Amino acid sequence: MEALTQLVDGFAVAMTLANLLYCLGGALLGTLVGILPGISPVVAIAMLLPLTFQVEPLSALIMLAGIYYGASHAGSTTAIMLNMPGEPSAVVICFDGYPMARQGRAGPALAIAALSSLFAGCACIVIIAFLSPPLARIALAFQAPEYTVTVVLALVGVSMLSDESLVKTLAMAALGILIGTVGTDVTSGTARFTFDDTRLSEGVSFVAIAIGLFAFAEVCAMLGSDVPRPRILSRLRDLMPTREDLRRSIMPTVRGTAIGVPLGILPGGGPLIASVCSYAVEKKVARDPSRFGKGAIEGVAAPEAAANSAAFTSFIPMLAIGIPASTAMALMLGGLLIQGIQPGPRLMTQHPDIFWGLVASMWIGNLMLLVLNLPLVGVWIRLLQLPYKYLYPLILAFCCIGIYAFRGQAFDVLIAAGVCTFGYVMARLDCSPAPLLLGVVLGPMFEENLRRALLVSRGDPTVFFTRPISLSIVILTAVLVLAFMLPAFRRPAPPPTVDA
Amino acid sequence: MTARPKDVYAGAIFIAIGLAAYFGAQQYDVGSARNMGPGYLPAMMGVVLVILGGFSLANAARLRTPDPIAKSSLEPFVLVVASVIAFALLIDWAGLVVAVVALVFISSLRRLFSHPFEILAIAVGLAVFCVLLFSLGLGMAMPLWPW
């Protein structure tokens, strides 16, 4: 029960007035910045990182974490209200959250998202307290072959979400991996596909691709449609989910939490894969899968719970092993190193206050978001309820500035215009953009681990099948693909595409 | 002509990109599975794209259900992309204010002549807001004016 006492100590540290204020400040700043389209949590952290240099290590980490999950929640908010995922893991929230908003049920969607998030937070804190020592050992058992097959599982998973043919969506994922190879190869230092242009030497900006594929595409779609913009949330009492909403959300929230916990621990897993997987699971276990994509509350509750629990547990590998599980965690790692703290196996023993204080403050921050943010949703929404003729110049300008500010390159904005054009063509050909984005994000990790796995095995591909964890993931992937290809599992009528 | 033009065009695009990636990767050290060079993964993805593109073409030949490409207006797409390109070209040497004004004008080109003052007001208001928020508020380093 040592972990439990340490958790209590963690709460004591996190509850000091200063740390509570940093937590609140981070969460509100994150929400404010995250609600602005085109500013992902990663960008929000990167932008606000300098603010934390003057602060104590734990307070700095608490504030960064607040920005991270504040912006993540905002990501779901924009996904529900505008069909614009503020971050990759909110992509699946668009699938059902936005249809709910179109049906005038944005309020319940937002409320359920916040509630399922909080539930996941509560569950995770207990789980972390009891399981973190053995969980860290499991994470340590993950090596290159496991990482490699997990990336494949994630790409196959997101490809199956699409209603289009598996062939075309898998090709989009492969294309994403290919785009991810642009830039300087970390192992050899070779500049690949950069056409001798230094502006590409750090690769294609992920922000530019995400905005080009999703935000710009959405603006085009909104401008092209003659349908008047759907009325969104008018009265605050609309926020209250119905009893039916709550009943439908309970089990998906529990399942989402259960999926998010292990996936957050695996480097390369994290909120993105967790939300994608939990959505796929809900679609499979649903009595009536055709409701998905048309505003099923389960499609909001489960991914949100999964993303939040994975966000919680994704701190474990970053803090306990020193391996960031995501771009956001990589920035956190950078922030810690600036503070002179080296995350790694000894952090938990040498600085238990930092590990447990952070865990406790994340839970407090979640509660703050629910209590303070949900009533404020009305304010955020009013910001977004401007007539579209005022809104789209704002969205375009913010997106362009966001891309530009991410790396300070006007060239990245041109890339986004190109990506938007390509995405527009491919969307007309029923090729969904989500797998491409995922491929770009996961590509570098896929390459690094594939390379390492085969180097260690001396080129023997059976390395993926002889290790128990790796084999299990391979089998899971194969089962998913087979299940998709068997006609019995195919849905009869394709729901409308919502991810364009 | 096939009943499934989407599969044909998508397949052709994937095969073309796959071939370009495969042959483009040959200029780097490809290496072997045991000791991968920087060209290995791009070449591998090139092969994967050609195979998947081939499957897509096969689907077009095999499946009988028609799947025509829907017609839609090109105009909003062209205006959005043009305004983004204008922003990209202007931001570094003309500054944020000019870039935002140009972005608003081009993206609203359709209504520019029927509602000139409204568009002007949006452009100026948005430019002021962006300067206040991003430059003064968030302290992002970016040029504001051409001078």
Interface residues (C-beta under 8 A of the other chain):
Chain A: V33 M47 S165 V167 K168 L170 A171 A174 L175 I177 L178 T181 D185 T187 S188 T190 R192 F193 F216 V219 C220 L223 G224 K389 Y390 Y392 P393 L394 L396 A397 F398 C399 C400 I401 Y404 A405 G408 A410 F411 V413 L414 A416 A417 C420 T421 Y424 V425 M426 R428 L429 D430 C431 F446 E447 L450 R451 L454 L455 R458 G459 P461
Chain B: K6 D7 Y9 A10 I13 F14 I17 A21 G24 Y28 D29 S32 A33 R34 N35 M36 G37 P38 G39 Y40 L41 P42 M45 G46 V48 L49 L52 G53 F55 S56 N59 D67 I69 A70 S72 S73 E75 P76 F77 L79 V80 V81 S83 V84 I85 F87 A88 L89 I91 D92 L96 A99 V100 L103 V104 S107 S108 R111 I122 A123 L126 C130 F134 L138 M140 A141 M142
